[in-house]
Amino acid sequence: MVNKKRVEAEAALLPGLAGGLQSLRNRIITAEQLEEQFDWLVGELQRIAATATPYRKPNRGFQLPWWTLEVKEARVTAKRAEREHKRVPTAY
């Protein structure tokens, strides 16, 4: 989950928006300046998202190095045999 207070704090520190939106409008005169400001803003938003969003837990379980296709197939076969045995128990 994103930490909203952290996002707000990071956004408040954006140096390009210190003078507010009107200040930003006054500085953008050409298309190149608009593109530069847009690239800067996207970069800052990505940085804030990366800072405020917790990392995903490492994937545990089937991604272990010893879990191969052979092991997976053996597990499927064993489960199938177990279900068959429970459905129709035999002396064997």
Backbone as CSV, one residue per row, in Angstrom:
resi,resn,N_x,N_y,N_z,CA_x,CA_y,CA_z,C_x,C_y,C_z
1,MET,0.843,-1.170,0.000,0.000,0.000,0.000,0.893,1.239,0.000
2,VAL,0.482,2.241,-0.698,1.250,3.478,-0.802,1.087,4.279,0.486
3,ASN,2.185,4.821,0.979,2.165,5.658,2.163,1.782,7.080,1.733
4,LYS,0.543,7.476,1.960,0.031,8.759,1.473,0.764,9.952,2.084
5,LYS,1.097,9.861,3.349,1.811,10.975,3.990,3.201,11.138,3.380
6,ARG,3.830,10.013,3.043,5.159,10.088,2.424,5.068,10.736,1.048
7,VAL,4.025,10.385,0.284,3.830,10.988,-1.038,3.618,12.487,-0.918
8,GLU,2.793,12.898,0.036,2.542,14.332,0.225,3.823,15.067,0.614
9,ALA,4.613,14.451,1.488,5.867,15.081,1.915,6.850,15.185,0.752
10,GLU,6.956,14.127,-0.041,7.861,14.149,-1.198,7.392,15.179,-2.223
11,ALA,6.087,15.264,-2.455,5.552,16.225,-3.431,5.788,17.660,-2.970
12,ALA,5.736,17.889,-1.655,5.963,19.239,-1.134,7.405,19.692,-1.358
13,LEU,8.305,18.732,-1.525,9.716,19.066,-1.720,10.093,19.287,-3.181
14,LEU,9.145,19.179,-4.088,9.461,19.363,-5.501,9.920,20.795,-5.738
15,PRO,11.178,20.981,-6.164,11.697,22.336,-6.316,11.044,23.116,-7.447
16,GLY,10.602,22.467,-8.474,10.030,23.170,-9.621,8.657,23.748,-9.351
17,LEU,7.992,23.286,-8.315,6.651,23.777,-8.012,6.634,24.683,-6.782
18,ALA,7.807,25.176,-6.386,7.897,26.001,-5.182,7.059,27.269,-5.317
19,GLY,7.003,27.868,-6.508,6.239,29.094,-6.706,4.792,28.832,-7.076
20,GLY,4.411,27.605,-7.151,3.049,27.258,-7.498,2.875,27.072,-8.995
21,LEU,1.666,26.781,-9.392,1.352,26.508,-10.791,1.537,27.752,-11.658
22,GLN,1.186,28.917,-11.131,1.333,30.154,-11.907,2.798,30.411,-12.234
23,SER,3.677,30.141,-11.286,5.108,30.314,-11.522,5.580,29.371,-12.626
24,LEU,5.059,28.168,-12.632,5.410,27.188,-13.663,4.918,27.663,-15.034
25,ARG,3.721,28.225,-15.092,3.175,28.741,-16.358,4.013,29.879,-16.905
26,ASN,4.499,30.744,-16.023,5.300,31.892,-16.455,6.646,31.460,-17.034
27,ARG,7.172,30.339,-16.590,8.470,29.883,-17.069,8.385,29.132,-18.392
28,ILE,7.225,28.626,-18.754,7.075,27.847,-19.980,6.609,28.768,-21.102
29,ILE,7.510,28.972,-22.057,7.187,29.850,-23.180,7.188,29.065,-24.485
30,THR,8.135,28.144,-24.633,8.258,27.401,-25.889,7.841,25.948,-25.681
31,ALA,7.670,25.257,-26.803,7.317,23.842,-26.750,8.445,23.023,-26.120
32,GLU,9.684,23.437,-26.351,10.829,22.730,-25.760,10.818,22.843,-24.235
33,GLN,10.496,24.032,-23.755,10.423,24.218,-22.305,9.290,23.385,-21.711
34,LEU,8.175,23.307,-22.421,7.059,22.480,-21.962,7.473,21.014,-21.894
35,GLU,8.179,20.545,-22.921,8.631,19.153,-22.939,9.615,18.883,-21.804
36,GLU,10.523,19.818,-21.558,11.484,19.671,-20.464,10.768,19.584,-19.115
37,GLN,9.802,20.478,-18.899,9.066,20.472,-17.641,8.240,19.198,-17.486
38,PHE,7.669,18.732,-18.593,6.893,17.499,-18.556,7.791,16.314,-18.191
39,ASP,8.962,16.227,-18.838,9.897,15.140,-18.537,10.353,15.196,-17.084
40,TRP,10.617,16.411,-16.601,11.024,16.576,-15.215,9.924,16.103,-14.267
41,LEU,8.682,16.521,-14.558,7.558,16.162,-13.701,7.332,14.657,-13.681
42,VAL,7.386,14.010,-14.836,7.213,12.560,-14.897,8.312,11.866,-14.096
43,GLY,9.549,12.348,-14.237,10.656,11.774,-13.475,10.457,11.904,-11.976
44,GLU,9.994,13.068,-11.546,9.752,13.284,-10.117,8.615,12.405,-9.612
45,LEU,7.552,12.266,-10.396,6.438,11.407,-9.987,6.879,9.947,-9.887
46,GLN,7.722,9.511,-10.805,8.247,8.142,-10.744,9.121,7.961,-9.506
47,ARG,9.933,8.970,-9.195,10.784,8.888,-8.012,9.942,8.824,-6.741
48,ILE,8.895,9.645,-6.676,8.018,9.644,-5.504,7.322,8.295,-5.370
49,ALA,6.831,7.763,-6.486,6.164,6.457,-6.438,7.121,5.371,-5.980
50,ALA,8.350,5.390,-6.473,9.337,4.376,-6.083,9.695,4.510,-4.607
51,THR,9.738,5.742,-4.109,10.088,5.977,-2.712,8.952,5.590,-1.777
52,ALA,7.723,5.890,-2.153,6.582,5.705,-1.259,5.945,4.326,-1.342
53,THR,6.233,3.572,-2.371,5.610,2.270,-2.541,6.525,1.195,-1.980
54,PRO,6.011,0.344,-1.103,6.860,-0.715,-0.554,7.214,-1.746,-1.629
55,TYR,8.369,-2.356,-1.448,8.789,-3.383,-2.381,7.943,-4.637,-2.200
56,ARG,7.778,-5.367,-3.267,7.034,-6.610,-3.230,7.876,-7.665,-2.529
57,LYS,7.213,-8.524,-1.787,7.932,-9.599,-1.117,8.526,-10.527,-2.166
58,PRO,9.663,-11.131,-1.873,10.206,-12.092,-2.832,9.267,-13.281,-2.976
59,ASN,9.181,-13.792,-4.158,8.297,-14.909,-4.432,8.851,-16.167,-3.771
60,ARG,8.050,-16.802,-2.967,8.466,-18.017,-2.261,7.688,-19.202,-2.823
61,GLY,8.280,-20.373,-2.777,7.541,-21.574,-3.161,8.063,-22.201,-4.427
62,PHE,7.275,-22.166,-5.465,7.577,-22.910,-6.678,8.753,-22.352,-7.477
63,GLN,9.281,-21.229,-7.092,10.389,-20.635,-7.825,11.750,-21.080,-7.296
64,LEU,11.744,-22.003,-6.360,13.007,-22.484,-5.811,13.811,-23.206,-6.888
65,PRO,15.137,-23.150,-6.817,15.966,-23.722,-7.884,15.783,-25.226,-8.061
66,TRP,15.400,-25.934,-7.001,15.255,-27.378,-7.127,13.886,-27.760,-7.687
67,TRP,12.972,-26.820,-7.808,11.623,-27.115,-8.310,11.671,-27.096,-9.834
68,THR,11.859,-28.268,-10.418,11.998,-28.379,-11.860,10.718,-28.911,-12.478
69,LEU,10.709,-29.022,-13.777,9.547,-29.570,-14.479,9.305,-31.024,-14.072
70,GLU,10.388,-31.778,-13.843,10.240,-33.176,-13.408,9.544,-33.263,-12.055
71,VAL,9.918,-32.390,-11.140,9.295,-32.377,-9.818,7.824,-31.997,-9.946
72,LYS,7.538,-31.023,-10.776,6.149,-30.598,-10.970,5.306,-31.741,-11.537
73,GLU,5.835,-32.434,-12.539,5.100,-33.554,-13.129,4.918,-34.687,-12.132
74,ALA,5.934,-34.978,-11.322,5.822,-36.022,-10.304,4.752,-35.660,-9.275
75,ARG,4.680,-34.390,-8.918,3.662,-33.939,-7.963,2.262,-34.103,-8.544
76,VAL,2.093,-33.736,-9.804,0.789,-33.885,-10.450,0.385,-35.357,-10.496
77,THR,1.330,-36.220,-10.843,1.051,-37.663,-10.912,0.686,-38.198,-9.533
78,ALA,1.399,-37.784,-8.508,1.116,-38.242,-7.150,-0.257,-37.775,-6.685
79,LYS,-0.586,-36.522,-6.964,-1.907,-36.007,-6.583,-3.025,-36.764,-7.303
80,ARG,-2.812,-37.042,-8.586,-3.803,-37.786,-9.358,-4.003,-39.181,-8.759
81,ALA,-2.907,-39.857,-8.410,-2.987,-41.193,-7.814,-3.677,-41.131,-6.452
82,GLU,-3.386,-40.088,-5.676,-4.020,-39.943,-4.366,-5.528,-39.763,-4.498
83,ARG,-5.955,-38.927,-5.445,-7.398,-38.728,-5.658,-8.065,-40.014,-6.132
84,GLU,-7.397,-40.739,-7.010,-7.951,-42.011,-7.509,-8.085,-43.008,-6.370
85,HIS,-7.090,-43.085,-5.507,-7.149,-44.006,-4.388,-8.269,-43.640,-3.422
86,LYS,-8.456,-42.364,-3.155,-9.539,-41.947,-2.271,-10.908,-42.218,-2.874
87,ARG,-10.977,-42.128,-4.197,-12.261,-42.370,-4.870,-12.588,-43.852,-4.892
88,VAL,-11.609,-44.707,-5.208,-11.821,-46.148,-5.277,-10.663,-46.842,-4.532
89,PRO,-10.787,-47.027,-3.220,-9.692,-47.655,-2.486,-9.528,-49.127,-2.895
90,THR,-8.285,-49.545,-2.991,-7.987,-50.943,-3.340,-7.011,-51.505,-2.305
91,ALA,-6.866,-52.808,-2.319,-5.921,-53.462,-1.399,-4.480,-53.156,-1.835
92,TYR,-4.268,-52.899,-3.096,-2.930,-52.639,-3.602,-2.494,-51.277,-3.163
